[in-house]
Amino acid sequence: MWNLFKLTSFSWLLISTYCWVTALFNQGPILVVVNVIMIVCLSMMPIKVRFDFKTGITGVILILLTGWYVWIDGPVMGLITFLMYLPVLCLLQLPLEYKKELLQFSTKWYAILMIPALIVYWLTLLTTVPSIGLFVHPNYKPFINHVFYIETTFDYGHFVRFNAFFLEPGHQALLSTFMLIANRFRFRKSPWLWVLVLAVLFSFSLAGYLLMALGFVLLKIDNLWKGIATAVVLTVVVISAVNWSGGNNAFYELIVQRLEKDDSQGIKGNNRYFNDTDFIYSKAVRHGDLWVGVKDKTNMKLVGGAGFKIFIINYGLVGVLLTLLFYLSVVPSHPDYRYTISFLIVIILCFMQRAYPVWYSWLFPYIMGIYIAKGEKDQLCVTDLDPIS
């Protein structure tokens, strides 16, 4: 049953990030199957299921969050939201060793699937690669389907960005970044992480680059010399990349240029919203609609993009606070504070530009990471207090 639990969790990790295989399916029935399998497996595994105070608090906040979505979007979306968050309660029940094994399993097989995806991607940059036809999604330009890698026909300019088997390079980059943070960038312990670094780099995702760099700095830089060495290496790499081919390259076009100042957007890369979205958000600020979201849904078809403004327009600041409370409620007692706060900072910054906190690809790495970090901290404290050692 444990193997089935691991496989189900890993499958949902990919499905919830919109891999092409299930991207056209209704996620409602898939959610029901995932939760049923996880709950049944959990009940039949040789572990003690705990309904303690912390689990109760998380459950209460989940009910409040579900009720808010019911009030905003109706019972169907409320149920879907409940089912999206419910696997977290299953993950919380796993003992530390199970959590470690589940993270190792998910990291390994995610990287294994990334390897043929990267190979096919690199080949498509050099030559024509056979495909099984087109994959057509109503919200995207058609993809050339190479199974492990779906090649977009959208014109990015100098370079096609790597999205693997997901619909967007940003989806892939953020899942890879969160998995790197969950594993605390321990490349010696898990060489598979190098594959995820390559995946992020070839995604040419500005958010992926910045969040990966921020996560590394927050978790790994603990003294001045490490900071100086990291700054020097990054400076050399960035300058070399910018000046490669006289600046006529993908890195400059897709990353550096997006960091240039823009009078209307702050920086050019701040393009997460349609103009109509900014207008409706500004109107909501003026009329005090931010707390409960925009009541008048007649113009919601004009709202487009991805980021915190979309979330607030739909669910208000109350929805933001309830979501934050849920993420805080799962934090264990006496956690590894540096790690937990660092991960929360990365998630909050990610939320600013891509507000999908209900995705399992956010929840799973976060839960695994903070609990494994706490467990290792506790073990270290016990070792330090043991007079024999």
SETIVO-406024 format. One record per residue (C-alpha): residue number from 1; residue in one letter; x, y, z. Coordinates in steps of 0.1 Angstrom, whole numbers. Each point is the difference from the previous one (the first is absolute). Example, Ala and Ser with C-alpha at 12.3 -4.5 7.8 and 13.67 -1.06 7.14 Angstrom:
BEGIN
(1; "a"; (123; -45; 78)),
(2; "s"; (14; 34; -7)),
// end
This chain:
BEGIN
(1; "m"; (0; 0; 0)),
(2; "w"; (29; 23; 6)),
(3; "n"; (12; -4; -36)),
(4; "l"; (-35; 9; -12)),
(5; "f"; (0; 30; 22)),
(6; "k"; (33; 12; -13)),
(7; "l"; (-11; -6; -36)),
(8; "t"; (-33; 19; 5)),
(9; "s"; (18; 29; 17)),
(10; "f"; (25; 3; -28)),
(11; "s"; (-26; -3; -27)),
(12; "w"; (-20; 28; 16)),
(13; "l"; (31; 21; 3)),
(14; "l"; (3; -1; -38)),
(15; "i"; (-37; 2; -8)),
(16; "s"; (-6; 30; 23)),
(17; "t"; (28; 19; -19)),
(18; "y"; (-19; -6; -33)),
(19; "c"; (20; -26; -18)),
(20; "w"; (-13; -5; -35)),
(21; "v"; (-12; -36; 6)),
(22; "t"; (-29; 11; 22)),
(23; "a"; (-2; 37; -8)),
(24; "l"; (-32; -5; -20)),
(25; "f"; (-17; -21; 27)),
(26; "n"; (-24; 13; 26)),
(27; "q"; (20; 1; 32)),
(28; "g"; (-30; -6; 22)),
(29; "p"; (-2; -38; -4)),
(30; "i"; (38; -3; 1)),
(31; "l"; (0; 19; 33)),
(32; "v"; (-26; -24; 14)),
(33; "v"; (20; -31; -11)),
(34; "v"; (33; 15; 14)),
(35; "n"; (-15; 8; 34)),
(36; "v"; (-18; -34; 3)),
(37; "i"; (32; -19; -8)),
(38; "m"; (21; 20; 24)),
(39; "i"; (-25; -3; 28)),
(40; "v"; (-5; -37; -5)),
(41; "c"; (38; -6; -3)),
(42; "l"; (6; 20; 32)),
(43; "s"; (-26; -20; 19)),
(44; "m"; (15; -33; -10)),
(45; "m"; (37; 9; 5)),
(46; "p"; (17; -10; 33)),
(47; "i"; (1; 35; 14)),
(48; "k"; (-19; 17; 28)),
(49; "v"; (-25; 25; -13)),
(50; "r"; (0; 31; 23)),
(51; "f"; (-28; 24; 5)),
(52; "d"; (19; 25; 23)),
(53; "f"; (-5; 37; 7)),
(54; "k"; (21; 11; -30)),
(55; "t"; (-19; -22; -24)),
(56; "g"; (-32; 13; 14)),
(57; "i"; (10; 36; -5)),
(58; "t"; (10; -7; -36)),
(59; "g"; (-33; -18; -6)),
(60; "v"; (-20; 30; 14)),
(61; "i"; (19; 25; -22)),
(62; "l"; (-6; -23; -30)),
(63; "i"; (-38; 0; 8)),
(64; "l"; (1; 38; 3)),
(65; "l"; (19; 3; -33)),
(66; "t"; (-25; -24; -17)),
(67; "g"; (-29; 20; 13)),
(68; "w"; (15; 32; -14)),
(69; "y"; (4; -16; -34)),
(70; "v"; (-36; -12; 2)),
(71; "w"; (-12; 35; 8)),
(72; "i"; (21; 15; -28)),
(73; "d"; (-2; -26; -28)),
(74; "g"; (-28; -24; 10)),
(75; "p"; (0; -36; 14)),
(76; "v"; (18; -16; -29)),
(77; "m"; (31; 22; 2)),
(78; "g"; (-2; -3; 38)),
(79; "l"; (1; -38; -2)),
(80; "i"; (29; 1; -25)),
(81; "t"; (19; 23; 23)),
(82; "f"; (-6; -23; 29)),
(83; "l"; (12; -30; -20)),
(84; "m"; (31; 19; -12)),
(85; "y"; (11; 7; 36)),
(86; "l"; (-11; -33; 15)),
(87; "p"; (32; -20; -10)),
(88; "v"; (19; 23; 24)),
(89; "l"; (-18; -17; 29)),
(90; "c"; (12; -34; -13)),
(91; "l"; (36; 13; -3)),
(92; "l"; (-1; 13; 35)),
(93; "q"; (-8; -35; 13)),
(94; "l"; (32; -15; -15)),
(95; "p"; (29; -7; 24)),
(96; "l"; (33; 17; -7)),
(97; "e"; (16; -29; -17)),
(98; "y"; (-30; -4; -23)),
(99; "k"; (2; 37; -9)),
(100; "k"; (37; -3; -8)),
(101; "e"; (-6; -31; -22)),
(102; "l"; (-29; 17; -18)),
(103; "l"; (20; 31; -7)),
(104; "q"; (30; -21; -13)),
(105; "f"; (-24; -21; -22)),
(106; "s"; (-17; 31; -14)),
(107; "t"; (33; 18; -7)),
(108; "k"; (16; -30; -16)),
(109; "w"; (-28; -8; -24)),
(110; "y"; (-7; 36; -8)),
(111; "a"; (36; 4; -10)),
(112; "i"; (0; -33; -19)),
(113; "l"; (-30; 12; -21)),
(114; "m"; (18; 33; -6)),
(115; "i"; (31; -16; -15)),
(116; "p"; (-17; -13; -33)),
(117; "a"; (-20; 33; 0)),
(118; "l"; (32; 20; 0)),
(119; "i"; (17; -22; -26)),
(120; "v"; (-29; 3; -24)),
(121; "y"; (-1; 37; 6)),
(122; "w"; (37; 5; -8)),
(123; "l"; (-4; -21; -31)),
(124; "t"; (-29; 22; -12)),
(125; "l"; (23; 29; 2)),
(126; "l"; (24; -17; -25)),
(127; "t"; (-22; -20; -23)),
(128; "t"; (-35; -12; -8)),
(129; "v"; (-12; -26; 25)),
(130; "p"; (-28; -24; -8)),
(131; "s"; (-32; 6; 20)),
(132; "i"; (-34; -17; 5)),
(133; "g"; (-18; 30; -13)),
(134; "l"; (-14; 31; 15)),
(135; "f"; (-13; 5; 35)),
(136; "v"; (-27; 27; 0)),
(137; "h"; (-12; 17; 31)),
(138; "p"; (-27; 28; -2)),
(139; "n"; (21; 25; 20)),
(140; "y"; (33; -4; -18)),
(141; "k"; (17; -1; -33)),
(142; "p"; (2; -35; -14)),
(143; "f"; (28; -22; 13)),
(144; "i"; (21; -25; -21)),
(145; "n"; (-3; -31; 21)),
(146; "h"; (32; -19; 7)),
(147; "v"; (-16; -18; 30)),
(148; "f"; (26; 9; 26)),
(149; "y"; (3; 35; -14)),
(150; "i"; (-28; 21; -16)),
(151; "e"; (16; 26; -23)),
(152; "t"; (-20; 32; -1)),
(153; "t"; (-6; 18; -33)),
(154; "f"; (-1; 33; 19)),
(155; "d"; (27; 24; -12)),
(156; "y"; (24; 8; 29)),
(157; "g"; (25; 16; -23)),
(158; "h"; (36; -13; 1)),
(159; "f"; (-8; -32; 19)),
(160; "v"; (-28; -24; 8)),
(161; "r"; (-4; -2; 38)),
(162; "f"; (1; -34; 16)),
(163; "n"; (-34; -10; 16)),
(164; "a"; (6; -38; 0)),
(165; "f"; (-34; -18; 0)),
(166; "f"; (-18; 30; 16)),
(167; "l"; (-20; 27; -17)),
(168; "e"; (22; 28; 10)),
(169; "p"; (38; 5; 7)),
(170; "g"; (-10; 19; 32)),
(171; "h"; (-19; -30; 13)),
(172; "q"; (30; -23; -5)),
(173; "a"; (24; 26; 15)),
(174; "l"; (-20; 6; 31)),
(175; "l"; (-5; -37; 8)),
(176; "s"; (37; -7; -6)),
(177; "t"; (10; 30; 22)),
(178; "f"; (-23; -12; 28)),
(179; "m"; (14; -35; -2)),
(180; "l"; (35; 14; 2)),
(181; "i"; (-9; 20; 31)),
(182; "a"; (-18; -30; 16)),
(183; "n"; (33; -19; -5)),
(184; "r"; (20; 30; 13)),
(185; "f"; (22; 0; -31)),
(186; "r"; (19; -30; 14)),
(187; "f"; (16; -11; -33)),
(188; "r"; (24; -24; 16)),
(189; "k"; (-28; -18; 18)),
(190; "s"; (-23; 0; -31)),
(191; "p"; (19; 5; -34)),
(192; "w"; (-34; -1; -17)),
(193; "l"; (-4; 37; 11)),
(194; "w"; (25; 10; -28)),
(195; "v"; (-26; -11; -25)),
(196; "l"; (-25; 24; 16)),
(197; "v"; (25; 28; -1)),
(198; "l"; (4; -5; -38)),
(199; "a"; (-38; -1; -4)),
(200; "v"; (-3; 34; 17)),
(201; "l"; (28; 15; -20)),
(202; "f"; (-14; -11; -33)),
(203; "s"; (-35; 12; 9)),
(204; "f"; (13; 36; -3)),
(205; "s"; (-26; 8; 27)),
(206; "l"; (8; 32; 17)),
(207; "a"; (-20; -10; 31)),
(208; "g"; (17; -34; 0)),
(209; "y"; (35; 16; -2)),
(210; "l"; (-7; 25; 28)),
(211; "l"; (-17; -24; 23)),
(212; "m"; (26; -27; -4)),
(213; "a"; (28; 25; 7)),
(214; "l"; (-19; 14; 30)),
(215; "g"; (-7; -34; 14)),
(216; "f"; (37; -10; -3)),
(217; "v"; (11; 32; 17)),
(218; "l"; (-24; -2; 28)),
(219; "l"; (8; -37; 8)),
(220; "k"; (37; -4; -9)),
(221; "i"; (17; 34; 6)),
(222; "d"; (8; 1; 37)),
(223; "n"; (32; 20; 1)),
(224; "l"; (16; 30; -17)),
(225; "w"; (25; -21; -20)),
(226; "k"; (-27; -22; -15)),
(227; "g"; (-19; 31; -9)),
(228; "i"; (29; 16; -17)),
(229; "a"; (9; -32; -19)),
(230; "t"; (-36; -4; -12)),
(231; "a"; (-2; 36; -11)),
(232; "v"; (32; -2; -19)),
(233; "v"; (-10; -33; -18)),
(234; "l"; (-35; 14; -9)),
(235; "t"; (15; 33; -12)),
(236; "v"; (25; -19; -23)),
(237; "v"; (-28; -23; -13)),
(238; "v"; (-24; 28; -7)),
(239; "i"; (25; 23; -17)),
(240; "s"; (12; -29; -21)),
(241; "a"; (-35; -9; -10)),
(242; "v"; (-10; 35; -8)),
(243; "n"; (30; 7; -22)),
(244; "w"; (-1; -34; -18)),
(245; "s"; (-4; 6; -37)),
(246; "g"; (2; 37; 6)),
(247; "g"; (-32; 0; 20)),
(248; "n"; (-20; -16; -28)),
(249; "n"; (-11; -30; 21)),
(250; "a"; (-30; -15; 17)),
(251; "f"; (12; 8; 36)),
(252; "y"; (2; 37; -8)),
(253; "e"; (-33; 1; -19)),
(254; "l"; (-21; -22; 24)),
(255; "i"; (16; 9; 34)),
(256; "v"; (21; 31; 0)),
(257; "q"; (-23; 22; -22)),
(258; "r"; (-29; -10; 22)),
(259; "l"; (19; 16; 29)),
(260; "e"; (3; 34; -17)),
(261; "k"; (-20; 29; 13)),
(262; "d"; (-34; 6; -14)),
(263; "d"; (-20; 32; 7)),
(264; "s"; (-34; -17; 3)),
(265; "q"; (10; -35; 14)),
(266; "g"; (30; 8; 21)),
(267; "i"; (20; -26; -19)),
(268; "k"; (-8; -15; -34)),
(269; "g"; (-3; -35; 15)),
(270; "n"; (-29; 12; 22)),
(271; "n"; (-25; -11; -27)),
(272; "r"; (-22; -24; 20)),
(273; "y"; (-32; 19; -6)),
(274; "f"; (-22; 13; -29)),
(275; "n"; (-6; 38; 1)),
(276; "d"; (-37; -7; 8)),
(277; "t"; (11; -20; 31)),
(278; "d"; (20; 30; 13)),
(279; "f"; (-30; 23; -6)),
(280; "i"; (-24; -23; 18)),
(281; "y"; (25; -5; 29)),
(282; "s"; (5; 38; 3)),
(283; "k"; (-38; 5; 0)),
(284; "a"; (-3; -26; 28)),
(285; "v"; (25; 19; 20)),
(286; "r"; (-19; 32; -4)),
(287; "h"; (-33; -15; 9)),
(288; "g"; (12; -21; 29)),
(289; "d"; (-7; -34; -16)),
(290; "l"; (34; -15; 8)),
(291; "w"; (-11; -18; 32)),
(292; "v"; (-27; -22; -17)),
(293; "g"; (10; 3; -36)),
(294; "v"; (-18; 16; -29)),
(295; "k"; (-38; -6; 5)),
(296; "d"; (-10; 10; -35)),
(297; "k"; (11; -29; -22)),
(298; "t"; (-13; 14; -33)),
(299; "n"; (34; 11; -11)),
(300; "m"; (20; -30; 13)),
(301; "k"; (5; -12; -36)),
(302; "l"; (23; 30; -4)),
(303; "v"; (22; -12; 29)),
(304; "g"; (30; -19; -11)),
(305; "g"; (35; -9; 10)),
(306; "a"; (15; -17; 30)),
(307; "g"; (9; 15; 34)),
(308; "f"; (-12; 15; 32)),
(309; "k"; (-23; 25; -16)),
(310; "i"; (-20; -28; -17)),
(311; "f"; (-3; -18; 33)),
(312; "i"; (-11; 31; 19)),
(313; "i"; (-25; 10; -26)),
(314; "n"; (-16; -35; 3)),
(315; "y"; (4; -8; 37)),
(316; "g"; (9; 32; 17)),
(317; "l"; (25; 6; 28)),
(318; "v"; (-21; -23; 22)),
(319; "g"; (9; -28; -24)),
(320; "v"; (37; 10; 1)),
(321; "l"; (0; 0; 38)),
(322; "l"; (-18; -34; 3)),
(323; "t"; (25; -15; -25)),
(324; "l"; (29; 14; 20)),
(325; "l"; (-15; -13; 32)),
(326; "f"; (-2; -35; -16)),
(327; "y"; (37; 1; -9)),
(328; "l"; (8; 12; 35)),
(329; "s"; (-22; -26; 17)),
(330; "v"; (19; -29; -14)),
(331; "v"; (34; 12; 14)),
(332; "p"; (11; -24; 27)),
(333; "s"; (8; 10; 35)),
(334; "h"; (35; 12; 5)),
(335; "p"; (9; -1; -37)),
(336; "d"; (33; 7; -17)),
(337; "y"; (-8; 38; 0)),
(338; "r"; (25; 10; -25)),
(339; "y"; (-11; -26; -25)),
(340; "t"; (-38; 5; 6)),
(341; "i"; (2; 38; -3)),
(342; "s"; (22; -2; -31)),
(343; "f"; (-25; -24; -17)),
(344; "l"; (-29; 22; 9)),
(345; "i"; (18; 31; -14)),
(346; "v"; (5; -18; -33)),
(347; "i"; (-36; -11; -1)),
(348; "i"; (-13; 35; 8)),
(349; "l"; (22; 15; -28)),
(350; "c"; (-12; -27; -23)),
(351; "f"; (-36; 8; 9)),
(352; "m"; (6; 36; -11)),
(353; "q"; (5; -10; -36)),
(354; "r"; (-17; -35; -3)),
(355; "a"; (-27; -4; 26)),
(356; "y"; (-7; -37; 1)),
(357; "p"; (4; -9; 37)),
(358; "v"; (-25; -28; -3)),
(359; "w"; (22; -20; -24)),
(360; "y"; (15; -32; 14)),
(361; "s"; (33; 10; -16)),
(362; "w"; (1; 28; 26)),
(363; "l"; (-14; -19; 29)),
(364; "f"; (20; -33; -3)),
(365; "p"; (35; 15; -1)),
(366; "y"; (-9; 24; 28)),
(367; "i"; (-14; -26; 23)),
(368; "m"; (28; -25; -6)),
(369; "g"; (27; 27; 3)),
(370; "i"; (-11; 16; 33)),
(371; "y"; (-6; -34; 18)),
(372; "i"; (32; -16; -12)),
(373; "a"; (19; 31; 10)),
(374; "k"; (-16; -1; 35)),
(375; "g"; (7; -37; 4)),
(376; "e"; (37; 5; -9)),
(377; "k"; (2; 29; 24)),
(378; "d"; (-15; -21; 28)),
(379; "q"; (24; -28; -7)),
(380; "l"; (30; 24; 1)),
(381; "c"; (-12; 14; 33)),
(382; "v"; (-3; -35; 15)),
(383; "t"; (36; -8; -13)),
(384; "d"; (13; 32; 15)),
(385; "l"; (-16; -9; 34)),
(386; "d"; (12; -36; 0)),
(387; "p"; (29; -2; 25)),
(388; "i"; (13; -32; -17)),
(389; "s"; (5; 17; -33)),
// end
